[in-house]
Each structure stands twice: as structure tokens, then as C-alpha cells.
Amino acid sequence: MGEKNSAEYSWSSREEQECVSNYIEGALNYESNARTKKKQPEIPIDQLAASAPDDVPFLYEVMKAGMLDDYVLFEDIGRRCPFAVSVFQIPMVDGIEKYIRKFVVVHPGPRGPGKLGLP
């Protein structure tokens, strides 16, 4: 089997989703091994993920929500080629919209007093 020419290589969203999954798993394994080496007690995976550095806590929450495919479609494909999203099938677009509503849009917190102290 010969070496693939980069011009002939066809990137896939499934491959990217697997890479993100492996990144999360690797980071969690690293954190777990570090705790073992320090002789610290095991903690639940949710706490382990929350204590991981960088973007692992966010990606772990996306994975737990079952939205890694939507993450890849929006964050990778959508940002590189927004036009591509316009030709996706309706179920794919619905998944992306759910991802955006859950993880991208900043939801307002409870209403507090404004600048003038009025509710």
C-alpha cells in the first residue's frame, strides 16, 4: 500500500469525531495516571474531566451530551466552509442547532438590578 498523496486524501467528519474522542480519552487517562502516581484517591470521571486542563472539560460535556458529531460539523466544517452547512440534510442541521443552543449561545442569567438599580 503506497503513501497517500495529500491532494487525494478525503477528510471525513467521522475521522475528526474519532480524533476528538481519542483526545478526551487520552487527557482523562493522563489525569488518572497522574493521580495514581501521586497516590491520590480515584475520583468519579465527571470530577476528573472537570479538573483536566484546557478544553477537555468542555469537550467532555459535549461528548456526554452525545453531540460530538454536531460539534465537529459546526466547529470544524462550519467554520472552514460555512456554505457546506447550507447543503446538509435537515437532521444534521437540527443537530447542529441543538449543539449551538446548548453549548454556543450564552444564556442570560437571572435578571438583576440594572445600572439605575431598577429591576
For each residue, the residues with C-beta under 8 A, 3 or more apart:
1:
2:
3:
4: 8 9
5: 8 9
6: 9
7:
8: 4 5
9: 4 5 6
10:
11: 15 16
12: 15 16
13: 16 17 69 72 73 76 77
14: 17 18
15: 11 12 18 19
16: 11 12 13 19 20 72 76
17: 13 14 20 21 68 69 71 72
18: 14 15 21 22
19: 15 16 22 23
20: 16 17 23 24 59 63 68 71 72
21: 17 18 24 25 63 68
22: 18 19 25 26
23: 19 20 26 27 56 59
24: 20 21 27 28 49 56 59 60 63
25: 21 22 28 29
26: 22 23 29 30
27: 23 24 30 31 52 53 54 56
28: 24 25 31 32 45 48 49 52 56 60
29: 25 26 32 33
30: 26 27 33 34
31: 27 28 34 35 48 51 52
32: 28 29 35 36 42 48
33: 29 30 36 37
34: 30 31 37 38
35: 31 32 38 40 41 42 43 48
36: 32 33 39 40
37: 33 34
38: 34 35
39: 36
40: 35 36
41: 35
42: 32 35
43: 35 47 48 51
44: 47 48
45: 28 48 49
46: 49 50 60
47: 43 44 50 51
48: 28 31 32 35 43 44 45 51 52
49: 24 28 45 46 52 56 57 60 61
50: 46 47 57
51: 31 43 47 48
52: 27 28 31 48 49 56 57 60
53: 27 56
54: 27
55: 58 59
56: 23 24 27 28 49 52 53 59 60
57: 49 50 52 60 61
58: 55 61 62 103
59: 20 23 24 55 56 62 63 68 71
60: 24 28 46 49 52 56 57 63 64
61: 49 57 58 64 65 103
62: 58 59 65 67 68 71 99 103
63: 20 21 24 59 60 66 67 68
64: 60 61
65: 61 62 102 103
66: 63
67: 62 63 70 71 95 98 99 102 103
68: 17 20 21 59 62 63 71 72
69: 13 17 72 73 95
70: 67 73 74 95 96 98 99
71: 17 20 59 62 67 68 74 75 99 103
72: 13 16 17 20 68 69 75 76 77
73: 13 69 70 76 77 78 85 88 92 95 96
74: 70 71 77 78 79 85 96 99 100 104
75: 71 72 78 79
76: 13 16 72 73 79 80
77: 13 72 73 74 80 81 84 85
78: 73 74 75 81 82 84 85 96
79: 74 75 76 82
80: 76 77
81: 77 78 84 85
82: 78 79 85 86
83: 86 87
84: 77 78 81 87 88
85: 73 74 77 78 81 82 88 93 96
86: 82 83
87: 83 84
88: 73 84 85 92 93 96
89: 92 93
90: 93 94
91: 94 95
92: 73 88 89 95 96
93: 85 88 89 90 96 97
94: 90 91 97 98
95: 67 69 70 73 91 92 98 99
96: 70 73 74 78 85 88 92 93 99 100
97: 93 94 100 101
98: 67 70 94 95 101 102
99: 62 67 70 71 74 95 96 102 103 104
100: 74 96 97 103 104 105
101: 97 98 104 105
102: 65 67 98 99
103: 58 61 62 65 67 71 99 100
104: 74 99 100 101
105: 100 101
106:
107:
108: 111
109: 112
110:
111: 108 119
112: 109
113: 116 117 118 119
114: 117 118 119
115:
116: 113
117: 113 114
118: 113 114
119: 111 113 114
